[in-house]
Amino acid sequence: MAVRRDNKRGRWLVDAYIDGKRIRRWFESRSEANRFNNSIKQENSPLFKAIKIQKEQPQRLSELVHLWFDLHGQTLVSGKKRYQKLLWIAEMVGDPLARDFSASDFADFRAKRLSGEIVNKTNKRVPKEALVNLEQSALRAMFNELKRLKKWKGDNPVAEVRKFKVKEKPLLFLRNDEIDRLLVACDNSRNPYLSLIVRICLATGARWSEVESLTGSQIIPYKITYNQTKSGKNRTVPISKALYSMIPIKMGRIFEGAYYKACHKSFHSALKRAGIELPKGQATHILRHTFASHFMMNGGNILVLRDILGHSDIKMTMIYAHFAPSYLEQAVSFNPLENRHKCGC
């Protein structure tokens, strides 16, 4: 074990090996470095114990993914999708022994993702920072869950990796005239399901997939109950009598068959006919944004909106708060331009 000063950095480095694992730590003073160096020699030190534990765990990263899915992942709404993503990540980093997988390994992986060197077979586009952040979150959550279940005794290798900062995208929604044009285009579509699906989305703020998969048992007079939602919680949203009368009363799925499968394509065509251009990937979600934005502009309560949208965290709903008529209205009353002759300054 060695303690030495790096004159370029002006700091002290502990460069040591514990049971074959290299440990490097930087310190501001020699005394701090010596204390750390002496402490890690002790077999009862937390770091020494952690390294010993990791050496005893021979699973490969993919084996941890399988274990996570069997014990927890399969219960999640999007668990199977996340399971496939985690297996793919394990493959792309060479499926190392989990105890050897490090923050540096993940940093190299995400750098290759952003450069386009590593792309997903199902989506060959070079990913943005936001997607790589989601991949990191999935990996971090897996290790955290296995630690909670006492199935992983080592550190979480990506716990200290900082996510990329992502610029907020402008929140897009349809104006009233665009809604009118879209409804006309949907009414004129050859797909008999399209108009109703779009109307339900606009009236309830539901996700496209939630509306597409509706069954007759989820519809009662003037209310729709959404099951198997992203948050895992059921939610019931009132609807108008006019909209209720448009929904066919039947057992099983309301939308099915060839027209059901073609709904996405039909919606894109309707947007085009209505003269509405949207960024790639935002087409179906635009209806949910439109509901939330108009709800707040019309004086709706942000807490009620949270419940309607089924958000588990109010922070997710707060992105719509600025649409409220009274949002930060004091900026008009108390700004220096309007008050420069009132305060006597």
Protein Blocks (a to p, Z undefined) as FASTA:
>chain_A
ZZdddfknopacddddeehiacddddfbfklmmmmmmmmmpmkbmklmmmmmmmmmmbdf
klmmmmmmmmmmmmpmklmmmmmmmmmmmmmnopaafklpcfklmmmmmmmmmnomaccf
klmcccdfklmmmmmmmmmmmmmmmmmnopafbdcfklmpccddddddddddddfklmmm
mmmmmmmpmblklmmmmmmmmmnopafklmmmpcfklpcehiacdehifnopacdddddf
klmmmpccdehjfbgcjllmmmmmmmmmmmmmnopacdehilmmmmmmmmmmmmmmnopa
fklmmmmnopabfklmmmmmmmpmkgoklmmmmgmklmmmmnoZZ
